[in-house]
């Protein structure tokens, strides 16, 4: 049997960061942080002035 560590503080902080980033995106751009839509628009024919922001968002997920 493999035991895993219980890390409530790390989990709480990770969830808070995800929530904060979603709220900031909604505040700054007026959009919901839909990862599939943001990632799909990294590829043509959806090129526009938002490419750098989309790339930064997806890179931040990694």
PDB file of N, CA, C and O in Angstrom:
ATOM      1  N   UNK A   1       0.841  -1.168   0.000  1.00  0.00           N
ATOM      2  CA  UNK A   1       0.000   0.000   0.000  1.00  0.00           C
ATOM      3  C   UNK A   1       0.894   1.241   0.000  1.00  0.00           C
ATOM      4  O   UNK A   1       1.895   1.297   0.715  1.00  0.00           O
ATOM      5  N   UNK A   2       0.522   2.226  -0.805  1.00  0.00           N
ATOM      6  CA  UNK A   2       1.277   3.467  -0.897  1.00  0.00           C
ATOM      7  C   UNK A   2       0.557   4.540  -0.093  1.00  0.00           C
ATOM      8  O   UNK A   2      -0.630   4.794  -0.297  1.00  0.00           O
ATOM      9  N   UNK A   3       1.280   5.158   0.812  1.00  0.00           N
ATOM     10  CA  UNK A   3       0.698   6.236   1.617  1.00  0.00           C
ATOM     11  C   UNK A   3       1.017   7.571   0.965  1.00  0.00           C
ATOM     12  O   UNK A   3       2.146   7.804   0.533  1.00  0.00           O
ATOM     13  N   UNK A   4       0.038   8.432   0.897  1.00  0.00           N
ATOM     14  CA  UNK A   4       0.244   9.765   0.350  1.00  0.00           C
ATOM     15  C   UNK A   4       0.189  10.784   1.477  1.00  0.00           C
ATOM     16  O   UNK A   4      -0.486  10.588   2.488  1.00  0.00           O
ATOM     17  N   UNK A   5       0.905  11.860   1.280  1.00  0.00           N
ATOM     18  CA  UNK A   5       0.933  12.899   2.295  1.00  0.00           C
ATOM     19  C   UNK A   5      -0.343  13.724   2.234  1.00  0.00           C
ATOM     20  O   UNK A   5      -0.853  14.027   1.156  1.00  0.00           O
ATOM     21  N   UNK A   6      -0.843  14.077   3.395  1.00  0.00           N
ATOM     22  CA  UNK A   6      -1.999  14.962   3.498  1.00  0.00           C
ATOM     23  C   UNK A   6      -1.471  16.383   3.622  1.00  0.00           C
ATOM     24  O   UNK A   6      -0.848  16.734   4.623  1.00  0.00           O
ATOM     25  N   UNK A   7      -1.720  17.198   2.607  1.00  0.00           N
ATOM     26  CA  UNK A   7      -1.176  18.557   2.571  1.00  0.00           C
ATOM     27  C   UNK A   7      -2.305  19.574   2.415  1.00  0.00           C
ATOM     28  O   UNK A   7      -2.515  20.105   1.324  1.00  0.00           O
ATOM     29  N   UNK A   8      -3.021  19.845   3.484  1.00  0.00           N
ATOM     30  CA  UNK A   8      -4.161  20.748   3.345  1.00  0.00           C
ATOM     31  C   UNK A   8      -3.760  22.188   3.015  1.00  0.00           C
ATOM     32  O   UNK A   8      -4.480  22.860   2.277  1.00  0.00           O
ATOM     33  N   UNK A   9      -2.655  22.672   3.530  1.00  0.00           N
ATOM     34  CA  UNK A   9      -2.260  24.055   3.265  1.00  0.00           C
ATOM     35  C   UNK A   9      -1.821  24.242   1.811  1.00  0.00           C
ATOM     36  O   UNK A   9      -2.193  25.229   1.176  1.00  0.00           O
ATOM     37  N   UNK A  10      -1.047  23.318   1.288  1.00  0.00           N
ATOM     38  CA  UNK A  10      -0.623  23.407  -0.109  1.00  0.00           C
ATOM     39  C   UNK A  10      -1.835  23.310  -1.032  1.00  0.00           C
ATOM     40  O   UNK A  10      -1.907  24.033  -2.027  1.00  0.00           O
ATOM     41  N   UNK A  11      -2.773  22.443  -0.725  1.00  0.00           N
ATOM     42  CA  UNK A  11      -3.983  22.305  -1.528  1.00  0.00           C
ATOM     43  C   UNK A  11      -4.837  23.555  -1.464  1.00  0.00           C
ATOM     44  O   UNK A  11      -5.389  23.987  -2.477  1.00  0.00           O
ATOM     45  N   UNK A  12      -4.949  24.132  -0.297  1.00  0.00           N
ATOM     46  CA  UNK A  12      -5.716  25.357  -0.123  1.00  0.00           C
ATOM     47  C   UNK A  12      -5.087  26.513  -0.901  1.00  0.00           C
ATOM     48  O   UNK A  12      -5.792  27.280  -1.556  1.00  0.00           O
ATOM     49  N   UNK A  13      -3.780  26.634  -0.829  1.00  0.00           N
ATOM     50  CA  UNK A  13      -3.093  27.707  -1.552  1.00  0.00           C
ATOM     51  C   UNK A  13      -3.212  27.519  -3.066  1.00  0.00           C
ATOM     52  O   UNK A  13      -3.407  28.495  -3.790  1.00  0.00           O
ATOM     53  N   UNK A  14      -3.100  26.298  -3.546  1.00  0.00           N
ATOM     54  CA  UNK A  14      -3.252  26.030  -4.978  1.00  0.00           C
ATOM     55  C   UNK A  14      -4.652  26.373  -5.461  1.00  0.00           C
ATOM     56  O   UNK A  14      -4.811  26.983  -6.519  1.00  0.00           O
ATOM     57  N   UNK A  15      -5.651  25.993  -4.710  1.00  0.00           N
ATOM     58  CA  UNK A  15      -7.028  26.324  -5.066  1.00  0.00           C
ATOM     59  C   UNK A  15      -7.281  27.815  -5.041  1.00  0.00           C
ATOM     60  O   UNK A  15      -8.005  28.345  -5.885  1.00  0.00           O
ATOM     61  N   UNK A  16      -6.681  28.497  -4.066  1.00  0.00           N
ATOM     62  CA  UNK A  16      -6.832  29.950  -3.980  1.00  0.00           C
ATOM     63  C   UNK A  16      -6.179  30.639  -5.177  1.00  0.00           C
ATOM     64  O   UNK A  16      -6.723  31.612  -5.700  1.00  0.00           O
ATOM     65  N   UNK A  17      -5.031  30.151  -5.612  1.00  0.00           N
ATOM     66  CA  UNK A  17      -4.373  30.736  -6.781  1.00  0.00           C
ATOM     67  C   UNK A  17      -5.184  30.531  -8.058  1.00  0.00           C
ATOM     68  O   UNK A  17      -5.269  31.431  -8.894  1.00  0.00           O
ATOM     69  N   UNK A  18      -5.773  29.356  -8.206  1.00  0.00           N
ATOM     70  CA  UNK A  18      -6.618  29.099  -9.371  1.00  0.00           C
ATOM     71  C   UNK A  18      -7.838  30.013  -9.344  1.00  0.00           C
ATOM     72  O   UNK A  18      -8.201  30.598 -10.365  1.00  0.00           O
ATOM     73  N   UNK A  19      -8.462  30.136  -8.195  1.00  0.00           N
ATOM     74  CA  UNK A  19      -9.616  31.017  -8.069  1.00  0.00           C
ATOM     75  C   UNK A  19      -9.257  32.470  -8.320  1.00  0.00           C
ATOM     76  O   UNK A  19     -10.000  33.190  -8.986  1.00  0.00           O
ATOM     77  N   UNK A  20      -8.122  32.903  -7.792  1.00  0.00           N
ATOM     78  CA  UNK A  20      -7.672  34.278  -7.989  1.00  0.00           C
ATOM     79  C   UNK A  20      -7.402  34.565  -9.464  1.00  0.00           C
ATOM     80  O   UNK A  20      -7.767  35.626  -9.969  1.00  0.00           O
ATOM     81  N   UNK A  21      -6.767  33.625 -10.150  1.00  0.00           N
ATOM     82  CA  UNK A  21      -6.485  33.842 -11.572  1.00  0.00           C
ATOM     83  C   UNK A  21      -7.771  33.903 -12.391  1.00  0.00           C
ATOM     84  O   UNK A  21      -7.857  34.682 -13.340  1.00  0.00           O
ATOM     85  N   UNK A  22      -8.766  33.100 -12.041  1.00  0.00           N
ATOM     86  CA  UNK A  22     -10.043  33.151 -12.753  1.00  0.00           C
ATOM     87  C   UNK A  22     -10.752  34.479 -12.521  1.00  0.00           C
ATOM     88  O   UNK A  22     -11.316  35.054 -13.452  1.00  0.00           O
ATOM     89  N   UNK A  23     -10.724  34.971 -11.282  1.00  0.00           N
ATOM     90  CA  UNK A  23     -11.346  36.259 -10.970  1.00  0.00           C
ATOM     91  C   UNK A  23     -10.612  37.393 -11.668  1.00  0.00           C
ATOM     92  O   UNK A  23     -11.250  38.306 -12.191  1.00  0.00           O
ATOM     93  N   UNK A  24      -9.295  37.355 -11.687  1.00  0.00           N
ATOM     94  CA  UNK A  24      -8.524  38.401 -12.354  1.00  0.00           C
ATOM     95  C   UNK A  24      -8.782  38.428 -13.861  1.00  0.00           C
ATOM     96  O   UNK A  24      -8.868  39.502 -14.457  1.00  0.00           O
ATOM     97  N   UNK A  25      -8.906  37.257 -14.473  1.00  0.00           N
ATOM     98  CA  UNK A  25      -9.206  37.211 -15.902  1.00  0.00           C
ATOM     99  C   UNK A  25     -10.599  37.774 -16.166  1.00  0.00           C
ATOM    100  O   UNK A  25     -10.801  38.497 -17.143  1.00  0.00           O
ATOM    101  N   UNK A  26     -11.550  37.452 -15.314  1.00  0.00           N
ATOM    102  CA  UNK A  26     -12.903  37.985 -15.483  1.00  0.00           C
ATOM    103  C   UNK A  26     -12.899  39.504 -15.304  1.00  0.00           C
ATOM    104  O   UNK A  26     -13.579  40.212 -16.047  1.00  0.00           O
ATOM    105  N   UNK A  27     -12.156  40.005 -14.344  1.00  0.00           N
ATOM    106  CA  UNK A  27     -12.088  41.444 -14.089  1.00  0.00           C
ATOM    107  C   UNK A  27     -11.373  42.184 -15.216  1.00  0.00           C
ATOM    108  O   UNK A  27     -11.827  43.242 -15.655  1.00  0.00           O
ATOM    109  N   UNK A  28     -10.260  41.631 -15.682  1.00  0.00           N
ATOM    110  CA  UNK A  28      -9.440  42.325 -16.671  1.00  0.00           C
ATOM    111  C   UNK A  28     -10.007  42.223 -18.089  1.00  0.00           C
ATOM    112  O   UNK A  28      -9.973  43.198 -18.841  1.00  0.00           O
ATOM    113  N   UNK A  29     -10.521  41.064 -18.453  1.00  0.00           N
ATOM    114  CA  UNK A  29     -10.949  40.832 -19.833  1.00  0.00           C
ATOM    115  C   UNK A  29     -12.447  40.624 -19.988  1.00  0.00           C
ATOM    116  O   UNK A  29     -12.964  40.659 -21.104  1.00  0.00           O
ATOM    117  N   UNK A  30     -13.154  40.406 -18.878  1.00  0.00           N
ATOM    118  CA  UNK A  30     -14.585  40.151 -18.963  1.00  0.00           C
ATOM    119  C   UNK A  30     -14.919  38.781 -19.499  1.00  0.00           C
ATOM    120  O   UNK A  30     -16.005  38.569 -20.039  1.00  0.00           O
ATOM    121  N   UNK A  31     -13.998  37.849 -19.357  1.00  0.00           N
ATOM    122  CA  UNK A  31     -14.208  36.486 -19.876  1.00  0.00           C
ATOM    123  C   UNK A  31     -14.028  35.467 -18.764  1.00  0.00           C
ATOM    124  O   UNK A  31     -13.335  35.709 -17.776  1.00  0.00           O
ATOM    125  N   UNK A  32     -14.666  34.331 -18.949  1.00  0.00           N
ATOM    126  CA  UNK A  32     -14.495  33.208 -18.042  1.00  0.00           C
ATOM    127  C   UNK A  32     -13.249  32.444 -18.474  1.00  0.00           C
ATOM    128  O   UNK A  32     -12.978  32.327 -19.669  1.00  0.00           O
ATOM    129  N   UNK A  33     -12.495  31.927 -17.517  1.00  0.00           N
ATOM    130  CA  UNK A  33     -11.257  31.206 -17.815  1.00  0.00           C
ATOM    131  C   UNK A  33     -11.572  29.787 -18.266  1.00  0.00           C
ATOM    132  O   UNK A  33     -11.429  28.842 -17.490  1.00  0.00           O
ATOM    133  N   UNK A  34     -11.995  29.633 -19.500  1.00  0.00           N
ATOM    134  CA  UNK A  34     -12.253  28.317 -20.074  1.00  0.00           C
ATOM    135  C   UNK A  34     -10.995  27.816 -20.754  1.00  0.00           C
ATOM    136  O   UNK A  34     -10.637  28.296 -21.830  1.00  0.00           O
ATOM    137  N   UNK A  35     -10.330  26.872 -20.147  1.00  0.00           N
ATOM    138  CA  UNK A  35      -9.022  26.426 -20.628  1.00  0.00           C
ATOM    139  C   UNK A  35      -9.094  25.876 -22.049  1.00  0.00           C
ATOM    140  O   UNK A  35      -8.204  26.152 -22.853  1.00  0.00           O
ATOM    141  N   UNK A  36     -10.111  25.119 -22.372  1.00  0.00           N
ATOM    142  CA  UNK A  36     -10.184  24.551 -23.716  1.00  0.00           C
ATOM    143  C   UNK A  36     -10.352  25.633 -24.777  1.00  0.00           C
ATOM    144  O   UNK A  36      -9.754  25.539 -25.849  1.00  0.00           O
ATOM    145  N   UNK A  37     -11.151  26.657 -24.499  1.00  0.00           N
ATOM    146  CA  UNK A  37     -11.324  27.743 -25.452  1.00  0.00           C
ATOM    147  C   UNK A  37     -10.062  28.578 -25.614  1.00  0.00           C
ATOM    148  O   UNK A  37      -9.714  28.977 -26.726  1.00  0.00           O
ATOM    149  N   UNK A  38      -9.378  28.842 -24.506  1.00  0.00           N
ATOM    150  CA  UNK A  38      -8.141  29.620 -24.568  1.00  0.00           C
ATOM    151  C   UNK A  38      -7.069  28.839 -25.323  1.00  0.00           C
ATOM    152  O   UNK A  38      -6.374  29.406 -26.166  1.00  0.00           O
ATOM    153  N   UNK A  39      -6.928  27.563 -25.037  1.00  0.00           N
ATOM    154  CA  UNK A  39      -5.913  26.748 -25.708  1.00  0.00           C
ATOM    155  C   UNK A  39      -6.233  26.576 -27.192  1.00  0.00           C
ATOM    156  O   UNK A  39      -5.321  26.588 -28.019  1.00  0.00           O
ATOM    157  N   UNK A  40      -7.503  26.416 -27.543  1.00  0.00           N
ATOM    158  CA  UNK A  40      -7.873  26.228 -28.945  1.00  0.00           C
ATOM    159  C   UNK A  40      -7.588  27.474 -29.770  1.00  0.00           C
ATOM    160  O   UNK A  40      -7.285  27.373 -30.959  1.00  0.00           O
ATOM    161  N   UNK A  41      -7.679  28.629 -29.162  1.00  0.00           N
ATOM    162  CA  UNK A  41      -7.433  29.865 -29.907  1.00  0.00           C
ATOM    163  C   UNK A  41      -5.955  30.226 -29.991  1.00  0.00           C
ATOM    164  O   UNK A  41      -5.611  31.317 -30.446  1.00  0.00           O
ATOM    165  N   UNK A  42      -5.091  29.338 -29.564  1.00  0.00           N
ATOM    166  CA  UNK A  42      -3.655  29.534 -29.781  1.00  0.00           C
ATOM    167  C   UNK A  42      -3.270  29.193 -31.216  1.00  0.00           C
ATOM    168  O   UNK A  42      -2.218  29.612 -31.699  1.00  0.00           O
ATOM    169  N   UNK A  43      -4.118  28.437 -31.891  1.00  0.00           N
ATOM    170  CA  UNK A  43      -3.826  27.964 -33.239  1.00  0.00           C
ATOM    171  C   UNK A  43      -4.671  28.711 -34.266  1.00  0.00           C
ATOM    172  O   UNK A  43      -5.774  29.156 -33.950  1.00  0.00           O
ATOM    173  N   UNK A  44      -4.163  28.855 -35.494  1.00  0.00           N
ATOM    174  CA  UNK A  44      -4.927  29.538 -36.549  1.00  0.00           C
ATOM    175  C   UNK A  44      -6.253  28.846 -36.792  1.00  0.00           C
ATOM    176  O   UNK A  44      -6.335  27.637 -36.574  1.00  0.00           O
ATOM    177  N   UNK A  45      -7.252  29.507 -37.210  1.00  0.00           N
ATOM    178  CA  UNK A  45      -7.364  30.869 -37.742  1.00  0.00           C
ATOM    179  C   UNK A  45      -7.749  31.895 -36.692  1.00  0.00           C
ATOM    180  O   UNK A  45      -8.292  32.940 -37.050  1.00  0.00           O
ATOM    181  N   UNK A  46      -7.496  31.648 -35.417  1.00  0.00           N
ATOM    182  CA  UNK A  46      -7.919  32.538 -34.345  1.00  0.00           C
ATOM    183  C   UNK A  46      -6.835  33.518 -33.914  1.00  0.00           C
ATOM    184  O   UNK A  46      -6.860  33.997 -32.780  1.00  0.00           O
ATOM    185  N   UNK A  47      -5.894  33.826 -34.784  1.00  0.00           N
ATOM    186  CA  UNK A  47      -4.819  34.744 -34.417  1.00  0.00           C
ATOM    187  C   UNK A  47      -5.361  36.161 -34.294  1.00  0.00           C
ATOM    188  O   UNK A  47      -6.064  36.650 -35.177  1.00  0.00           O
ATOM    189  N   UNK A  48      -5.025  36.808 -33.190  1.00  0.00           N
ATOM    190  CA  UNK A  48      -5.404  38.199 -32.975  1.00  0.00           C
ATOM    191  C   UNK A  48      -4.442  38.812 -31.959  1.00  0.00           C
ATOM    192  O   UNK A  48      -3.382  38.244 -31.699  1.00  0.00           O
ATOM    193  N   UNK A  49      -4.783  39.924 -31.399  1.00  0.00           N
ATOM    194  CA  UNK A  49      -3.900  40.606 -30.465  1.00  0.00           C
ATOM    195  C   UNK A  49      -3.819  39.964 -29.091  1.00  0.00           C
ATOM    196  O   UNK A  49      -3.058  40.429 -28.243  1.00  0.00           O
ATOM    197  N   UNK A  50      -4.576  38.920 -28.853  1.00  0.00           N
ATOM    198  CA  UNK A  50      -4.602  38.270 -27.544  1.00  0.00           C
ATOM    199  C   UNK A  50      -3.698  37.044 -27.466  1.00  0.00           C
ATOM    200  O   UNK A  50      -3.743  36.309 -26.479  1.00  0.00           O
ATOM    201  N   UNK A  51      -2.891  36.816 -28.476  1.00  0.00           N
ATOM    202  CA  UNK A  51      -2.076  35.591 -28.518  1.00  0.00           C
ATOM    203  C   UNK A  51      -1.138  35.482 -27.325  1.00  0.00           C
ATOM    204  O   UNK A  51      -1.038  34.416 -26.717  1.00  0.00           O
ATOM    205  N   UNK A  52      -0.450  36.565 -26.979  1.00  0.00           N
ATOM    206  CA  UNK A  52       0.515  36.525 -25.873  1.00  0.00           C
ATOM    207  C   UNK A  52      -0.174  36.218 -24.549  1.00  0.00           C
ATOM    208  O   UNK A  52       0.365  35.469 -23.733  1.00  0.00           O
ATOM    209  N   UNK A  53      -1.333  36.774 -24.328  1.00  0.00           N
ATOM    210  CA  UNK A  53      -2.080  36.502 -23.101  1.00  0.00           C
ATOM    211  C   UNK A  53      -2.530  35.067 -23.004  1.00  0.00           C
ATOM    212  O   UNK A  53      -2.470  34.457 -21.937  1.00  0.00           O
ATOM    213  N   UNK A  54      -2.986  34.523 -24.131  1.00  0.00           N
ATOM    214  CA  UNK A  54      -3.399  33.117 -24.140  1.00  0.00           C
ATOM    215  C   UNK A  54      -2.215  32.188 -23.896  1.00  0.00           C
ATOM    216  O   UNK A  54      -2.315  31.211 -23.153  1.00  0.00           O
ATOM    217  N   UNK A  55      -1.095  32.510 -24.531  1.00  0.00           N
ATOM    218  CA  UNK A  55       0.099  31.695 -24.349  1.00  0.00           C
ATOM    219  C   UNK A  55       0.572  31.748 -22.892  1.00  0.00           C
ATOM    220  O   UNK A  55       0.953  30.722 -22.329  1.00  0.00           O
ATOM    221  N   UNK A  56       0.549  32.918 -22.290  1.00  0.00           N
ATOM    222  CA  UNK A  56       0.937  33.054 -20.881  1.00  0.00           C
ATOM    223  C   UNK A  56       0.003  32.265 -19.963  1.00  0.00           C
ATOM    224  O   UNK A  56       0.450  31.649 -18.995  1.00  0.00           O
ATOM    225  N   UNK A  57      -1.294  32.288 -20.269  1.00  0.00           N
ATOM    226  CA  UNK A  57      -2.257  31.560 -19.450  1.00  0.00           C
ATOM    227  C   UNK A  57      -1.999  30.057 -19.501  1.00  0.00           C
ATOM    228  O   UNK A  57      -1.979  29.391 -18.467  1.00  0.00           O
ATOM    229  N   UNK A  58      -1.801  29.526 -20.707  1.00  0.00           N
ATOM    230  CA  UNK A  58      -1.546  28.090 -20.858  1.00  0.00           C
ATOM    231  C   UNK A  58      -0.198  27.714 -20.255  1.00  0.00           C
ATOM    232  O   UNK A  58      -0.074  26.653 -19.642  1.00  0.00           O
ATOM    233  N   UNK A  59       0.815  28.564 -20.416  1.00  0.00           N
ATOM    234  CA  UNK A  59       2.122  28.286 -19.809  1.00  0.00           C
ATOM    235  C   UNK A  59       2.020  28.295 -18.287  1.00  0.00           C
ATOM    236  O   UNK A  59       2.702  27.524 -17.611  1.00  0.00           O
ATOM    237  N   UNK A  60       1.174  29.163 -17.752  1.00  0.00           N
ATOM    238  CA  UNK A  60       0.974  29.195 -16.307  1.00  0.00           C
ATOM    239  C   UNK A  60       0.314  27.947 -15.773  1.00  0.00           C
ATOM    240  O   UNK A  60       0.540  27.574 -14.621  1.00  0.00           O
ATOM    241  N   UNK A  61      -0.499  27.292 -16.585  1.00  0.00           N
ATOM    242  CA  UNK A  61      -1.112  26.045 -16.168  1.00  0.00           C
ATOM    243  C   UNK A  61      -0.088  24.927 -16.026  1.00  0.00           C
ATOM    244  O   UNK A  61      -0.190  24.072 -15.147  1.00  0.00           O
ATOM    245  N   UNK A  62       0.892  24.956 -16.905  1.00  0.00           N
ATOM    246  CA  UNK A  62       1.925  23.908 -16.871  1.00  0.00           C
ATOM    247  C   UNK A  62       2.758  24.085 -15.634  1.00  0.00           C
ATOM    248  O   UNK A  62       3.687  23.313 -15.400  1.00  0.00           O
TER     249      UNK A  62
END
